Amino acid sequence: MLYVATAVYLTWPLVTELGSSTYLFPSIFARGGGDLTGSIAHLRELVEGHHNPFGPGRIGDFNAPDGLEIRWALNVASFPSVILLYALALTVGSTAAMNLFILLGYVASGLAMFLFVRRLTGHVWVSLLAGWAFAFYPFAVVTSEHPAFVHGWPFVLVAWRVLEVWEMPTVRNGLWAGAATILAAAWTPHYLVLAGVTYGVITAVACFGAGPSGLRRALPAHAAGAVLAFGFVLLTRFLVAVSPAGETFQSTTLVDLASTSAKPLMYLIPSADTLFGAQFRNELAERDWLGVERTLYVGWSILALAAIGTAAALAKRLGRLETRAAVLALAAAVTAALFAAVPEADVLGLTVKLPSWFVFQVTPGVRLLSRFVIPLMAALCVLAALGLATLVRALPQRAGWVALAIATVLVPLDLWNRFPDRTHTFETPSIYRALPTGASGSLAEYPLRSVIGVGDYLDLFNQQAHGLPVLNGYFRGPEERRALALGGLDDPTTPGALATLGVRYVLLTPSRAGPGVPDAGVPRAGFRRLGGDTYGTLFRVTASPKPFAYQRDGFWGPEGEGAARYQWAGEGTVRLEVFAACKRCSGRLEFTSASFARPRVITLFDEDGRELDVVPVGTSPQLVSVPLEFDGRTLVELKITPGPQQISETTGSGDPRVISVFVQSPRFVLR
């Protein structure tokens, strides 16, 4: 009840507006709700469309006209949280489900830590305080944009079950430890590395702690758990690899990984919205440490008590169970801090590679390892609870109560991180009422943005206001590239191409443009204005359908502006996709091309593998034109001989790309 009351107070008045509000970091709501609004919209469509989240299918309201492919393999890999969210959404709706999911995360994290510490110390008040600290420390409070991260309790279960194996090394306990690890790793894909590393390290420590004589008895138990846990990991990775969900993951670089890594001071400087952190706001802002993934403060009070707990363990002042828990917690804390750190560090003039560097080599898509603060905080709370319990036992009764009272005041004052006006009510913009009654076709909300860019998902969230399928909502891959090829409303080819895709309405919201989101331009011929408000301007697509083509696969990003935009081929074989509003389309595919540094030959094939033409291409731009027949849409493959070469080796520039020919203004001309 303590944790429920705190969660309700922290998020107030969220519980009174569960179906119409969200709980968000202020800067996130300022940009439209970020990932949370997108998550709510996807959950809504799964439930309203009666989709099975664990099987193939498409969400028809997003990524029109094809529909958005359900990422069923990722849902399988995240089955515990997906099942919970789906069940809640079926019962109370998607917005309320996400809010309850956040509230449950706070309560479950506090309760798990309370029960674990009570198992170790038997001290209820110390357990209550440790649970409160773990449930409501700053990172958990600010990370509600990613509700799964509010749920820190799976890491407590992993540690608890490994400790039980250490205490009683039976195969049954080993399997329970493996099952707990599956629950943690599967809670969200982002926990896969966090939970796997934590489980692996503390299991190794437990094996080492069993000693030579106990290891023979403990090994079968730990082996059973490891086979179960890592078998699940391998299975889910296989499913994700073979699933047709597209290019789902955002790639990263070592530079990105280093910039988003945790710095030691992040754990030590109080967060700007804590009681003692206001004076550090300017410094945190200068360091760019005010964001969601930058709020890593773990509390001086927790660190001090954790130091006492560690000292007590080293001095053998703890019982056997407490000592073993302290050893596991200390190992988990050190490991989490190391994995969250920068990939490379300069030590005495030598470059030392830290664990995140090796993680990057195995999984290049991994990002934001600063989230290791979750198992780090869990470990510190265990050590702090052991330290406080040791103090209370060591001091005379009255002094012990005083120490407990001081800790009860200092820990919440140190960690409390509450923001004013964090509960925001959604209001549907009035512009959607300008849509004609009984409108058909689909709608596109501009500016169209790359999936990689940081932005809002209001185009998906507000789809419930009009019910039309939206062009928006694509994942990375060909469908994203198709949409971005239509990103300029001032391009004379855009209205006809939109009409070919079935888009009948366009909503232009210039305020949602930002870094990485290009200006969509001003609609001209081919659009008719229907109305506008402070949110955006609605247009009707009046152009007739016109064929269009775009660079689908194997190309580098676009360069140049307007009709002069072009893309370099970065692979030996690339593909164009062509659309037209006809059943049997006959005409010519045309584009302008030139070869980099040397002449090349382009051999064109249709999607059935039949050769269409062989075209020599020199270093000066020339028109390529080949006959083509297809039904509605088709792919054309371009095999380029010789293949791409590195720019830097040819020109001496610092450009690391490999290129061969460029393709400019691909188009299909009907006969």
C-alpha positions, -999 to +999 in steps of 0.1 A: +000+000+000+030+023+006+042+018-029+007+022-044+002+054-025+035+068-036+029+059-072-005+075-072+008+107-056+038+108-080+016+105-111-014+124-097-040+130-112-033+101-136-055+076-119-085+099-124-078+102-161-064+068-171-081+066-205-073+102-217-039+112-202-003+100-200+025+104-175+056+119-193+088+138-188+079+174-197+103+177-226+090+145-241+054+157-241+066+189-257+076+169-287+043+151-289+048+122-265+077+104-281+078+067-281+049+064-256+022+077-279+035+054-307+034+024-283-002+033-273-012+035-309+003+002-319-013-015-289-047+000-298-045-013-334-035-048-323-065-050-300-091-032-322-080-053-352-082-085-332-047-093-343-026-121-327+005-103-315+025-136-317+017-144-353+022-129-388-002-103-400-006-066-410-021-036-393-042-021-420-045+014-405-007+021-407+017+022-436-010+025-462-016+010-487+003-022-477-004-022-440+022-024-412+037-059-407+033-071-371+066-077-355+055-110-341+090-123-336+099-093-313+066-098-295+075-135-289+109-123-276+090-099-253+061-122-245+056-114-207+051-077-211+032-081-244+007-105-228+002-082-199-003-051-220-026-069-245-047-082-216-050-048-200-058-031-233-086-057-240-100-047-206-096-010-203-083+003-236-047+010-248-041+044-231-054+032-197-035+000-202-002+018-207-008+040-176-017+010-155+015-008-168+036+021-155+019+022-121+022-016-118+059-013-126+065+010-097+046-012-073+060-045-085+096-032-083+091-019-048+074-051-037+100-074-052+129-056-035+109-055-002+104-093-003+140-100-012+154-078+015+130-092+041+142-127+031+178-116+037+174-094+068+140-102+083+137-065+090+104-051+077+112-014+080+146-017+062+128-038+035+102-011+030+128+016+026+149-005+002+118-013-019+108+024-020+143+035-031+144+009-059+109+017-071+112+055-072+148+064-078+152+091-105+158+070-136+126+050-129+107+082-125+118+099-157+118+069-180+080+065-183+084+073-221+097+037-221+073+021-196+091-013-196+121+003-179+099+013-149+098-025-143+131-032-125+117-061-105+128-089-130+164-082-120+155-088-084+140-121-093+172-132-112+194-124-082+170-140-058+168-173-077+206-175-083+211-170-045+187-198-039+207-221-062+238-211-042+220-220-010+204-252-023+220-263-056+192-285-070+183-288-106+148-275-097+163-243-083+186-240-113+156-242-136+138-216-116+169-193-120+168-199-157+131-191-158+136-159-139+163-149-164+140-156-193+114-134-177+139-106-173+155-110-207+121-112-224+105-083-206+118-060-233+144-065-260+165-039-243+168-062-212+184-090-233+220-078-228+213-064-193+197-096-179+220-119-198+252-102-185+238-100-149+228-136-148+260-148-163+282-129-139+264-137-107+261-173-117+298-175-122+303-158-088+280-183-072+299-212-088+332-198-076+318-192-042+307-228-039+343-238-037+359-269-053+340-293-032+306-276-037+311-269-074+306-305-084+272-305-067+262-270-079+273-274-116+243-294-127+219-269-112+235-239-128+239-258-161+202-265-162+193-229-156+219-217-182+207-241-209+171-230-203+179-192-203+203-191-232+183-216-252+154-191-251+178-163-261+190-182-291+155-192-301+142-156-300+173-143-319+166-170-346+130-159-348+139-123-352+165-131-378+141-151-400+110-130-395+099-108-424+094-077-402+119-056-422+149-036-410+137-031-375+167-022-355+185+011-355+222+007-361+248+025-341+285+033-341+312+033-315+310+071-314+273+069-307+279+042-281+305+064-264+284+095-264+254+077-248+275+058-222+273+065-185+299+088-170+308+083-134+296+117-124+261+109-137+257+086-107+269+112-083+255+146-093+219+149-080+193+150-107+180+185-115+145+178-102+155+162-069+154+183-037+192+188-037+196+189-075+183+223-085+216+240-079+232+216-104+207+222-132+229+246-152+259+222-149+238+193-160+224+212-189+259+222-201+269+185-200+236+175-218+227+153-188+191+165-184+176+139-207+157+107-200+186+084-205+210+108-187+193+108-154+213+081-136+217+095-101+216+067-076+218+087-044+245+095-019+224+081+009+222+047-010+259+048-018+268+055+018+247+027+032+259+003+004+295+011+015+286+001+050+270-031+037+301-039+017+323-032+047+302-054+069+304-083+044+342-079+041+345-078+079+323-109+082+297-091+102+269-106+082+252-140+083+259-166+056+228-157+035+234-120+038+271-124+029+263-144-002+237-118-012+263-090-007+288-108-028+263-113-057+251-077-053+287-063-054+295-084-085+264-072-102+270-035-093+306-035-106+296-054-137+267-030-145+290+001-140+316-014-163+292-023-190+275+011-189+308+029-192+325+042-224+338+015-249+374+027-246+392+045-219+427+060-217+446+045-187+482+057-182+485+065-219+471+031-230+438+026-247+418+000-227+388-016-242+359-019-217+330-044-218+307-023-240+333-024-268+330-062-268+292-060-267+293-038-298+315-063-317+289-090-310+258-069-313+264-037-333+228-026-329+231-023-291+226+012-278+222+032-246+240+008-223+235+035-197+203+015-189+226-008-169+217+017-142+187-006-135+206-037-123+232-013-108+205+003-086+190-030-077+224-042-065+231-010-046+197-012-028+205-047-016+239-036-003+223-005+013+197-026+030+223-049+044+243-019+056+213-003+073+203-036+089+238-040+102+238-005+117+205-011+134+217-044+149+251-031+159+238+000+178+220+001+211+182-002+206+174+035+209+204+045+187+194+019+162+159+034+160+174+068+155+196+056+127+166+040+111+146+072+114+174+093+099+177+069+070+139+069+065+140+107+061+173+111+041+168+084+015+134+097+002+147+133+004+178+123-016+160+104-043+126+120-046+123+132-082+088+146-089+079+170-117+050+194-118+024+189-145+037+155-157+002+142-163-010+155-197-044+151-212-047+144-249-068+167-269-077+159-305-069+188-328-100+203-344-085+201-379-096+164-382-132+176-382-125+192-415-124+158-432-156+152-452-182+129-437-177+094-451-142+102-464-125+073-481-090+065-492-061+072-469-044+101-453-007+112-451+006+135-423+035+157-433+064+162-427+073+125-433+102+116-411+128+089-410+123+062-384+158+069-371+150+105-363+137+115-329+101+127-332+065+122-322+040+096-332+009+118-331+001+109-367-004+073-354-020+082-321-045+106-337-055+081-364-084+071-340-098+106-346-106+100-383-104+062-388-087+064-422-056+044-430-025+066-428+006+065-450+027+070-418+037+042-395+063+025-416+093+007-401+128+010-415+133-006-449+118-002-484+084+012-472+102+040-453+123+048-484+092+048-505+075+073-482+105+095-479+108+096-517+074+115-515+085+138-487+083+171-508+048+184-512+062+211-535+076+185-559+052+184-589+054+145-590+042+141-554+004+146-557+001+121-586+022+096-568+001+100-536-030+094-557-015+062-571-010+050-535-046+058-526-038+088-505-068+112-507-060+137-479-028+153-467-024+170-433+006+194-431+019+201-396+049+224-399+054+226-362+063+189-361+094+195-383+127+196-364+162+183-364+164+154-389+129+161-401+130+180-434+106+208-443+078+193-464+074+224-485+041+241-496+015+221-515+009+236-550-010+222-580-026+189-573-039+198-538-070+217-526-070+233-492-099+221-469-091+240-437-066+246-410-060+253-373-030+259-351-021+222-354-021+219-392-036+224-426-057+198-444-056+193-481-075+172-506-054+154-533-069+165-566-043+152-589-049+121-611-028+090-603+006+091-620+032+064-621+063+068-599+095+050-592+120+052-563+153+038-552+143+008-531+173-013-521+211-010-521+214+028-524+230+054-502+209+083-490+196+110-513+217+140-523+207+172-540+173+190-540+141+186-559+144+173-594+182+172-591+181+146-562+201+115-569+213+084-550+245+065-554+244+027-557+263+012-528+261-024-538+268-045-568+231-051-573+204-025-565+167-024-571+141+002-581+104-002-574+077+011-598+040+019-590+012+027-614-026+028-612-032+003-640-038-034-642-015-040-672+010-012-674+031-008-705+058+019-711+094+028-704+114+030-672+137+060-674+163+076-651+195+096-654+227+079-645+265+084-645+294+061-633+319+070-606+356+073-618+353+048-646+328+035-672+304+007-660+277-015-675+242-017-660+223-049-667+185-045-659+162-074-650+125-076-643+113-092-611+110-125-628+147-125-636+143-118-673+169-095-688+155-062-700+185-044-714+223-039-711+233-003-709+269+010-708+272+041-686+301+066-687+312+092-662+290+119-677+252+119-670+231+101-696+195+090-699+187+053-694+155+041-709+142+005-710+108-010-719+088-024-690+054-041-686+039-050-652+006-052-632+003-023-607+038-025-591+070-042-599+107-044-590+136-038-615+170-051-606+202-033-617+233-054-618+263-030-620+297-042-635+323-036-622+310-032-587+313-003-563+347+012-553+358+032-523+356+070-527+385+077-503+409+055-522+400+070-555+398+107-546+418+109-514+388+124-496+377+112-462+344+098-476+343+062-465+315+051-488+318+027-517+298+037-548+294+028-585+267+047-604+241+072-594+204+070-602+185+104-606+148+110-611+136+074-618+102+075-635+079+053-655+064+068-687+032+051-699+030+042-735 
